[in-house]
Amino acid sequence: MCRHAAWLGSPKPLTWLLSEPEHGLYRQAYAPRMQRHGTVNADGFGVGWYDGTLGEPVRYRRPIPIWADPGLAGIARTGRSTCLIGAVRSATRGMPVEEAATAPFTGGRWLLSHNGQVRRDAVWPLATAPESPCDSAVLASAVFARLRAGAPPEDALASIVTEAAAADPEARLNVLLCGGTEIAAVAWGDTLFTRVDEAGDGVFVASEPLDDRPGWQPVPDRSLVFATPDGVRITPIDSGSDL
Ligand code: GLN
């Protein structure tokens, strides 16, 4: 299924996720190395970042292959932030291919990408006003509703994923959530990796390594990643205890 990646650390342009690393999202769109479902991610792409002058994150999404958008190069070089997210999409059969179905989804200060598939009837009861009928948009709206209700990001993600999986045991629920000062992510049915930059510059959380440098750590399935400027914590979702 889709591939996604995020960065939290010193300010970087979007190219940091897309094209600077040898296997960045630009390349993962047509040649992912660890994708378990689908072969290319040509049904759309999106990026999101935080501009200190705006209260809400900035998004740029298109329902076309990332390599087919002549407007992206300038945005990728100038969109710069301490918190970045990007996603390339391989639409699940039956889901609409449209901008509103393309990650990142947004609610308030949050940006969310879903890598996987979930039966919509499993998440509709948790959702409020998804921006598209796409399963990922419905899932995102459920997480945003819980965040609006005051849940901390780790709890919002873990509780929605647990409830969705209980209603649809076949669901694949890798989710990446950025808030500007933190990244929360779930590995549930697909690959997920973290890499703390050796210079102490920041952390990547990505579906698969963006390059072949050492330091990429696989996240165990059914785990929650929570990254802040203070470090990265990985917790099994079932037991809730620290690894
Ligand atoms: N189910 C989502 C969609 O249709 C995500 C697909 C994916 O992870 N490839 O967009």
py3Dmol code that shows the C-alpha trace and the ligand (Angstrom):
import py3Dmol

protein = """\
ATOM      1  CA  MET A   1       0.000   0.000   0.000  1.00  0.00           C
ATOM      2  CA  CYS A   2       1.076   3.515   0.283  1.00  0.00           C
ATOM      3  CA  ARG A   3       4.344   4.774   1.702  1.00  0.00           C
ATOM      4  CA  HIS A   4       4.717   7.641   4.133  1.00  0.00           C
ATOM      5  CA  ALA A   5       7.467   9.447   6.033  1.00  0.00           C
ATOM      6  CA  ALA A   6       7.896  12.222   8.590  1.00  0.00           C
ATOM      7  CA  TRP A   7      10.700  14.271  10.100  1.00  0.00           C
ATOM      8  CA  LEU A   8      10.965  16.052  13.457  1.00  0.00           C
ATOM      9  CA  GLY A   9      14.145  17.995  14.125  1.00  0.00           C
ATOM     10  CA  SER A  10      16.141  20.930  12.825  1.00  0.00           C
ATOM     11  CA  PRO A  11      14.443  22.858  10.002  1.00  0.00           C
ATOM     12  CA  LYS A  12      14.596  21.011   6.677  1.00  0.00           C
ATOM     13  CA  PRO A  13      12.974  21.487   3.267  1.00  0.00           C
ATOM     14  CA  LEU A  14      10.458  18.922   2.011  1.00  0.00           C
ATOM     15  CA  THR A  15      13.166  17.546  -0.283  1.00  0.00           C
ATOM     16  CA  TRP A  16      14.604  16.028   2.929  1.00  0.00           C
ATOM     17  CA  LEU A  17      11.826  13.397   2.695  1.00  0.00           C
ATOM     18  CA  LEU A  18      11.218  13.397  -1.046  1.00  0.00           C
ATOM     19  CA  SER A  19      14.318  13.572  -3.192  1.00  0.00           C
ATOM     20  CA  GLU A  20      17.480  14.159  -1.148  1.00  0.00           C
ATOM     21  CA  PRO A  21      17.635  10.602   0.244  1.00  0.00           C
ATOM     22  CA  GLU A  22      18.367   7.995  -2.433  1.00  0.00           C
ATOM     23  CA  HIS A  23      15.170   6.100  -1.611  1.00  0.00           C
ATOM     24  CA  GLY A  24      13.028   9.081  -0.645  1.00  0.00           C
ATOM     25  CA  LEU A  25       9.298   9.168  -1.291  1.00  0.00           C
ATOM     26  CA  TYR A  26       9.843  10.379  -4.853  1.00  0.00           C
ATOM     27  CA  ARG A  27      11.582   7.087  -5.658  1.00  0.00           C
ATOM     28  CA  GLN A  28       9.356   5.030  -3.363  1.00  0.00           C
ATOM     29  CA  ALA A  29       6.426   6.129  -5.527  1.00  0.00           C
ATOM     30  CA  TYR A  30       7.670   3.940  -8.401  1.00  0.00           C
ATOM     31  CA  ALA A  31      10.247   1.665  -6.747  1.00  0.00           C
ATOM     32  CA  PRO A  32       9.399   0.962  -3.098  1.00  0.00           C
ATOM     33  CA  ARG A  33      11.672  -1.683  -1.608  1.00  0.00           C
ATOM     34  CA  MET A  34       9.506  -3.155   1.157  1.00  0.00           C
ATOM     35  CA  GLN A  35       5.957  -2.635  -0.007  1.00  0.00           C
ATOM     36  CA  ARG A  36       3.821  -5.682   0.806  1.00  0.00           C
ATOM     37  CA  HIS A  37       0.641  -4.676  -1.042  1.00  0.00           C
ATOM     38  CA  GLY A  38       0.543  -3.019  -4.458  1.00  0.00           C
ATOM     39  CA  THR A  39       3.558  -2.240  -6.630  1.00  0.00           C
ATOM     40  CA  VAL A  40       3.594   1.483  -7.477  1.00  0.00           C
ATOM     41  CA  ASN A  41       2.199   4.494  -5.625  1.00  0.00           C
ATOM     42  CA  ALA A  42       0.873   6.516  -8.535  1.00  0.00           C
ATOM     43  CA  ASP A  43      -2.627   7.471  -7.350  1.00  0.00           C
ATOM     44  CA  GLY A  44      -1.609  10.719  -5.694  1.00  0.00           C
ATOM     45  CA  PHE A  45       0.758  12.272  -3.210  1.00  0.00           C
ATOM     46  CA  GLY A  46       0.700  14.839  -0.450  1.00  0.00           C
ATOM     47  CA  VAL A  47       3.050  16.820   1.735  1.00  0.00           C
ATOM     48  CA  GLY A  48       2.435  18.829   4.879  1.00  0.00           C
ATOM     49  CA  TRP A  49       4.550  21.079   7.036  1.00  0.00           C
ATOM     50  CA  TYR A  50       4.390  23.741   9.727  1.00  0.00           C
ATOM     51  CA  ASP A  51       5.073  27.364   8.945  1.00  0.00           C
ATOM     52  CA  GLY A  52       5.643  29.283  12.170  1.00  0.00           C
ATOM     53  CA  THR A  53       3.541  32.210  10.945  1.00  0.00           C
ATOM     54  CA  LEU A  54       0.352  30.151  10.537  1.00  0.00           C
ATOM     55  CA  GLY A  55      -1.718  28.537  13.255  1.00  0.00           C
ATOM     56  CA  GLU A  56      -2.450  25.495  11.097  1.00  0.00           C
ATOM     57  CA  PRO A  57      -0.220  23.272   9.017  1.00  0.00           C
ATOM     58  CA  VAL A  58       0.243  23.819   5.291  1.00  0.00           C
ATOM     59  CA  ARG A  59      -0.733  21.039   2.873  1.00  0.00           C
ATOM     60  CA  TYR A  60      -0.163  20.364  -0.792  1.00  0.00           C
ATOM     61  CA  ARG A  61      -1.868  17.314  -2.307  1.00  0.00           C
ATOM     62  CA  ARG A  62      -2.507  16.146  -5.854  1.00  0.00           C
ATOM     63  CA  PRO A  63      -4.383  13.080  -7.150  1.00  0.00           C
ATOM     64  CA  ILE A  64      -1.645  12.375  -9.707  1.00  0.00           C
ATOM     65  CA  PRO A  65       1.747  10.597  -9.571  1.00  0.00           C
ATOM     66  CA  ILE A  66       4.360  12.596  -7.685  1.00  0.00           C
ATOM     67  CA  TRP A  67       6.632  12.540 -10.745  1.00  0.00           C
ATOM     68  CA  ALA A  68       3.917  14.083 -12.926  1.00  0.00           C
ATOM     69  CA  ASP A  69       3.524  17.373 -11.032  1.00  0.00           C
ATOM     70  CA  PRO A  70       5.719  20.154 -12.406  1.00  0.00           C
ATOM     71  CA  GLY A  71       4.666  22.429  -9.520  1.00  0.00           C
ATOM     72  CA  LEU A  72       6.140  20.279  -6.786  1.00  0.00           C
ATOM     73  CA  ALA A  73       9.837  21.041  -7.268  1.00  0.00           C
ATOM     74  CA  GLY A  74       9.568  24.646  -6.101  1.00  0.00           C
ATOM     75  CA  ILE A  75       7.309  23.783  -3.174  1.00  0.00           C
ATOM     76  CA  ALA A  76       9.611  20.961  -2.094  1.00  0.00           C
ATOM     77  CA  ARG A  77      12.627  23.282  -2.021  1.00  0.00           C
ATOM     78  CA  THR A  78      10.911  26.165  -0.205  1.00  0.00           C
ATOM     79  CA  GLY A  79       8.480  24.367   2.138  1.00  0.00           C
ATOM     80  CA  ARG A  80      10.721  24.159   5.192  1.00  0.00           C
ATOM     81  CA  SER A  81       9.981  23.170   8.763  1.00  0.00           C
ATOM     82  CA  THR A  82      11.017  21.371  11.937  1.00  0.00           C
ATOM     83  CA  CYS A  83       8.141  18.968  11.284  1.00  0.00           C
ATOM     84  CA  LEU A  84       7.459  17.473   7.843  1.00  0.00           C
ATOM     85  CA  ILE A  85       5.201  14.724   6.500  1.00  0.00           C
ATOM     86  CA  GLY A  86       4.846  13.190   3.057  1.00  0.00           C
ATOM     87  CA  ALA A  87       2.861  10.335   1.504  1.00  0.00           C
ATOM     88  CA  VAL A  88       2.558   8.612  -1.870  1.00  0.00           C
ATOM     89  CA  ARG A  89      -0.630   6.676  -2.565  1.00  0.00           C
ATOM     90  CA  SER A  90      -1.654   3.376  -4.097  1.00  0.00           C
ATOM     91  CA  ALA A  91      -5.438   3.565  -3.826  1.00  0.00           C
ATOM     92  CA  THR A  92      -7.237   0.600  -2.324  1.00  0.00           C
ATOM     93  CA  ARG A  93      -9.650  -1.039  -4.790  1.00  0.00           C
ATOM     94  CA  GLY A  94     -12.987   0.770  -4.706  1.00  0.00           C
ATOM     95  CA  MET A  95     -11.649   3.932  -3.069  1.00  0.00           C
ATOM     96  CA  PRO A  96     -11.954   7.256  -4.895  1.00  0.00           C
ATOM     97  CA  VAL A  97      -8.893   8.746  -6.556  1.00  0.00           C
ATOM     98  CA  GLU A  98      -9.300  12.419  -5.748  1.00  0.00           C
ATOM     99  CA  GLU A  99      -7.429  15.091  -3.828  1.00  0.00           C
ATOM    100  CA  ALA A 100      -9.691  14.757  -0.767  1.00  0.00           C
ATOM    101  CA  ALA A 101      -8.814  11.045  -0.513  1.00  0.00           C
ATOM    102  CA  THR A 102      -5.074  11.779  -0.524  1.00  0.00           C
ATOM    103  CA  ALA A 103      -2.982  12.006   2.635  1.00  0.00           C
ATOM    104  CA  PRO A 104      -2.096  13.967   4.635  1.00  0.00           C
ATOM    105  CA  PHE A 105      -5.533  14.574   6.117  1.00  0.00           C
ATOM    106  CA  THR A 106      -5.829  17.446   8.512  1.00  0.00           C
ATOM    107  CA  GLY A 107      -7.780  18.447  11.602  1.00  0.00           C
ATOM    108  CA  GLY A 108      -6.710  21.481  13.619  1.00  0.00           C
ATOM    109  CA  ARG A 109      -2.936  21.347  14.056  1.00  0.00           C
ATOM    110  CA  TRP A 110      -2.724  17.668  13.098  1.00  0.00           C
ATOM    111  CA  LEU A 111      -1.619  15.987   9.875  1.00  0.00           C
ATOM    112  CA  LEU A 112      -2.309  12.270   9.367  1.00  0.00           C
ATOM    113  CA  SER A 113      -1.399   9.616   6.815  1.00  0.00           C
ATOM    114  CA  HIS A 114      -2.710   6.031   6.736  1.00  0.00           C
ATOM    115  CA  ASN A 115      -0.803   3.211   5.105  1.00  0.00           C
ATOM    116  CA  GLY A 116      -3.161   0.260   4.844  1.00  0.00           C
ATOM    117  CA  GLN A 117      -6.784  -0.699   4.498  1.00  0.00           C
ATOM    118  CA  VAL A 118      -9.779  -0.888   6.829  1.00  0.00           C
ATOM    119  CA  ARG A 119     -13.436  -1.791   6.245  1.00  0.00           C
ATOM    120  CA  ARG A 120     -15.316   1.485   6.384  1.00  0.00           C
ATOM    121  CA  ASP A 121     -18.159   0.126   8.483  1.00  0.00           C
ATOM    122  CA  ALA A 122     -15.530  -0.607  11.160  1.00  0.00           C
ATOM    123  CA  VAL A 123     -14.594   3.078  11.445  1.00  0.00           C
ATOM    124  CA  TRP A 124     -17.734   4.984  10.387  1.00  0.00           C
ATOM    125  CA  PRO A 125     -19.208   4.807  13.908  1.00  0.00           C
ATOM    126  CA  LEU A 126     -16.064   6.510  15.269  1.00  0.00           C
ATOM    127  CA  ALA A 127     -15.869   9.190  12.563  1.00  0.00           C
ATOM    128  CA  THR A 128     -17.188  12.727  12.224  1.00  0.00           C
ATOM    129  CA  ALA A 129     -17.362  14.469   8.849  1.00  0.00           C
ATOM    130  CA  PRO A 130     -14.512  12.791   6.929  1.00  0.00           C
ATOM    131  CA  GLU A 131     -13.322  14.887   3.995  1.00  0.00           C
ATOM    132  CA  SER A 132     -13.700  11.903   1.619  1.00  0.00           C
ATOM    133  CA  PRO A 133     -15.446   8.502   1.763  1.00  0.00           C
ATOM    134  CA  CYS A 134     -11.984   6.909   1.387  1.00  0.00           C
ATOM    135  CA  ASP A 135     -11.265   4.486   4.270  1.00  0.00           C
ATOM    136  CA  SER A 136      -8.170   6.473   5.286  1.00  0.00           C
ATOM    137  CA  ALA A 137     -10.120   9.749   5.460  1.00  0.00           C
ATOM    138  CA  VAL A 138     -12.761   8.101   7.643  1.00  0.00           C
ATOM    139  CA  LEU A 139     -10.053   6.704   9.921  1.00  0.00           C
ATOM    140  CA  ALA A 140      -8.346  10.115  10.080  1.00  0.00           C
ATOM    141  CA  SER A 141     -11.581  11.850  11.061  1.00  0.00           C
ATOM    142  CA  ALA A 142     -12.021   9.333  13.894  1.00  0.00           C
ATOM    143  CA  VAL A 143      -8.537  10.128  15.226  1.00  0.00           C
ATOM    144  CA  PHE A 144      -9.156  13.888  14.885  1.00  0.00           C
ATOM    145  CA  ALA A 145     -12.442  13.551  16.797  1.00  0.00           C
ATOM    146  CA  ARG A 146     -10.614  11.896  19.657  1.00  0.00           C
ATOM    147  CA  LEU A 147      -7.891  14.562  19.616  1.00  0.00           C
ATOM    148  CA  ARG A 148     -10.553  17.284  19.672  1.00  0.00           C
ATOM    149  CA  ALA A 149     -12.061  15.568  22.705  1.00  0.00           C
ATOM    150  CA  GLY A 150      -8.742  16.099  24.484  1.00  0.00           C
ATOM    151  CA  ALA A 151      -6.997  12.719  24.137  1.00  0.00           C
ATOM    152  CA  PRO A 152      -3.184  12.867  23.977  1.00  0.00           C
ATOM    153  CA  PRO A 153      -1.978  11.900  20.488  1.00  0.00           C
ATOM    154  CA  GLU A 154      -0.609   8.495  21.568  1.00  0.00           C
ATOM    155  CA  ASP A 155      -3.918   7.589  23.239  1.00  0.00           C
ATOM    156  CA  ALA A 156      -6.016   8.876  20.326  1.00  0.00           C
ATOM    157  CA  LEU A 157      -4.062   6.746  17.850  1.00  0.00           C
ATOM    158  CA  ALA A 158      -3.807   3.605  19.978  1.00  0.00           C
ATOM    159  CA  SER A 159      -7.481   3.636  20.957  1.00  0.00           C
ATOM    160  CA  ILE A 160      -8.805   4.178  17.413  1.00  0.00           C
ATOM    161  CA  VAL A 161      -6.489   1.554  15.948  1.00  0.00           C
ATOM    162  CA  THR A 162      -7.452  -0.960  18.641  1.00  0.00           C
ATOM    163  CA  GLU A 163     -11.176  -0.328  18.138  1.00  0.00           C
ATOM    164  CA  ALA A 164     -10.902  -0.439  14.327  1.00  0.00           C
ATOM    165  CA  ALA A 165      -8.935  -3.700  14.490  1.00  0.00           C
ATOM    166  CA  ALA A 166     -11.487  -5.224  16.849  1.00  0.00           C
ATOM    167  CA  ALA A 167     -14.241  -4.444  14.325  1.00  0.00           C
ATOM    168  CA  ASP A 168     -12.113  -5.479  11.309  1.00  0.00           C
ATOM    169  CA  PRO A 169      -9.443  -8.028  12.274  1.00  0.00           C
ATOM    170  CA  GLU A 170      -8.095  -8.005   8.688  1.00  0.00           C
ATOM    171  CA  ALA A 171      -7.384  -4.262   8.821  1.00  0.00           C
ATOM    172  CA  ARG A 172      -3.909  -2.889   8.175  1.00  0.00           C
ATOM    173  CA  LEU A 173      -3.524   0.243  10.223  1.00  0.00           C
ATOM    174  CA  ASN A 174      -0.125   1.879   9.878  1.00  0.00           C
ATOM    175  CA  VAL A 175      -0.815   5.495  10.799  1.00  0.00           C
ATOM    176  CA  LEU A 176       1.496   8.517  10.954  1.00  0.00           C
ATOM    177  CA  LEU A 177       0.348  11.585  12.894  1.00  0.00           C
ATOM    178  CA  CYS A 178       2.237  14.891  13.126  1.00  0.00           C
ATOM    179  CA  GLY A 179       1.418  17.786  15.405  1.00  0.00           C
ATOM    180  CA  GLY A 180       4.278  20.197  14.707  1.00  0.00           C
ATOM    181  CA  THR A 181       6.197  19.351  17.878  1.00  0.00           C
ATOM    182  CA  GLU A 182       5.670  15.587  17.944  1.00  0.00           C
ATOM    183  CA  ILE A 183       5.160  12.527  15.755  1.00  0.00           C
ATOM    184  CA  ALA A 184       2.978   9.608  16.817  1.00  0.00           C
ATOM    185  CA  ALA A 185       2.846   6.512  14.621  1.00  0.00           C
ATOM    186  CA  VAL A 186       1.485   2.993  14.644  1.00  0.00           C
ATOM    187  CA  ALA A 187       2.896  -0.168  13.039  1.00  0.00           C
ATOM    188  CA  TRP A 188      -0.039  -2.519  12.486  1.00  0.00           C
ATOM    189  CA  GLY A 189       0.197  -4.854   9.531  1.00  0.00           C
ATOM    190  CA  ASP A 190       2.899  -3.132   7.498  1.00  0.00           C
ATOM    191  CA  THR A 191       6.518  -2.020   7.771  1.00  0.00           C
ATOM    192  CA  LEU A 192       7.602   0.991   9.833  1.00  0.00           C
ATOM    193  CA  PHE A 193      11.080   2.293  10.671  1.00  0.00           C
ATOM    194  CA  THR A 194      12.667   5.016  12.769  1.00  0.00           C
ATOM    195  CA  ARG A 195      16.078   6.617  12.390  1.00  0.00           C
ATOM    196  CA  VAL A 196      17.581   9.066  14.856  1.00  0.00           C
ATOM    197  CA  ASP A 197      19.944  11.334  12.950  1.00  0.00           C
ATOM    198  CA  GLU A 198      23.519  10.723  14.127  1.00  0.00           C
ATOM    199  CA  ALA A 199      24.175  14.428  14.651  1.00  0.00           C
ATOM    200  CA  GLY A 200      21.279  14.516  17.097  1.00  0.00           C
ATOM    201  CA  ASP A 201      19.540  16.643  14.522  1.00  0.00           C
ATOM    202  CA  GLY A 202      16.183  14.899  14.611  1.00  0.00           C
ATOM    203  CA  VAL A 203      14.257  11.734  13.861  1.00  0.00           C
ATOM    204  CA  PHE A 204      12.679  10.101  10.810  1.00  0.00           C
ATOM    205  CA  VAL A 205       9.626   7.855  11.044  1.00  0.00           C
ATOM    206  CA  ALA A 206       8.953   6.137   7.699  1.00  0.00           C
ATOM    207  CA  SER A 207       7.267   3.099   6.138  1.00  0.00           C
ATOM    208  CA  GLU A 208      10.668   1.985   4.911  1.00  0.00           C
ATOM    209  CA  PRO A 209      14.238   3.345   5.072  1.00  0.00           C
ATOM    210  CA  LEU A 210      14.812   6.427   2.927  1.00  0.00           C
ATOM    211  CA  ASP A 211      18.439   5.465   2.319  1.00  0.00           C
ATOM    212  CA  ASP A 212      20.997   2.778   3.145  1.00  0.00           C
ATOM    213  CA  ARG A 213      22.737   4.592   5.992  1.00  0.00           C
ATOM    214  CA  PRO A 214      23.007   2.635   9.238  1.00  0.00           C
ATOM    215  CA  GLY A 215      20.622   3.425  12.064  1.00  0.00           C
ATOM    216  CA  TRP A 216      17.250   2.523  10.569  1.00  0.00           C
ATOM    217  CA  GLN A 217      15.387   0.511  13.193  1.00  0.00           C
ATOM    218  CA  PRO A 218      12.335  -1.614  12.376  1.00  0.00           C
ATOM    219  CA  VAL A 219       9.353  -0.954  14.632  1.00  0.00           C
ATOM    220  CA  PRO A 220       7.734  -4.169  15.935  1.00  0.00           C
ATOM    221  CA  ASP A 221       4.240  -4.829  14.636  1.00  0.00           C
ATOM    222  CA  ARG A 222       1.398  -3.572  16.834  1.00  0.00           C
ATOM    223  CA  SER A 223       3.562  -0.880  18.390  1.00  0.00           C
ATOM    224  CA  LEU A 224       3.203   2.815  18.940  1.00  0.00           C
ATOM    225  CA  VAL A 225       6.038   5.252  18.206  1.00  0.00           C
ATOM    226  CA  PHE A 226       6.058   8.585  19.977  1.00  0.00           C
ATOM    227  CA  ALA A 227       8.774  11.068  19.023  1.00  0.00           C
ATOM    228  CA  THR A 228       9.374  14.480  20.585  1.00  0.00           C
ATOM    229  CA  PRO A 229      12.481  16.682  20.673  1.00  0.00           C
ATOM    230  CA  ASP A 230      13.393  14.723  23.849  1.00  0.00           C
ATOM    231  CA  GLY A 231      13.596  11.348  22.128  1.00  0.00           C
ATOM    232  CA  VAL A 232      11.719   8.391  20.706  1.00  0.00           C
ATOM    233  CA  ARG A 233       9.621   5.932  22.698  1.00  0.00           C
ATOM    234  CA  ILE A 234       8.261   2.665  21.286  1.00  0.00           C
ATOM    235  CA  THR A 235       5.483   0.902  23.172  1.00  0.00           C
ATOM    236  CA  PRO A 236       3.578  -2.287  22.379  1.00  0.00           C
ATOM    237  CA  ILE A 237      -0.062  -1.384  21.842  1.00  0.00           C
ATOM    238  CA  ASP A 238      -1.567  -4.515  23.373  1.00  0.00           C
ATOM    239  CA  SER A 239       0.025  -4.347  26.806  1.00  0.00           C
ATOM    240  CA  GLY A 240       0.677  -0.611  26.966  1.00  0.00           C
ATOM    241  CA  SER A 241       4.026  -1.144  28.723  1.00  0.00           C
ATOM    242  CA  ASP A 242       7.342   0.312  27.524  1.00  0.00           C
ATOM    243  CA  LEU A 243       9.629  -1.967  25.491  1.00  0.00           C
TER     244      LEU A 243
END
"""
ligand_1 = """\
10
LIG
N -6.737 2.615 1.845
C -6.068 3.845 1.574
C -6.397 4.404 0.198
O -7.147 3.860 -0.536
C -4.579 3.714 1.736
C -4.015 2.854 0.664
C -2.627 2.435 0.895
O -2.074 2.398 1.995
N -2.085 2.046 -0.172
O -5.877 5.400 -0.129
"""
view = py3Dmol.view(width=600, height=400)
view.addModel(protein, "pdb")
view.setStyle({"model": 0}, {"cartoon": {"style": "trace"}})
view.addModel(ligand_1, "xyz")
view.setStyle({"model": 1}, {"stick": {}})
view.zoomTo()
view.show()
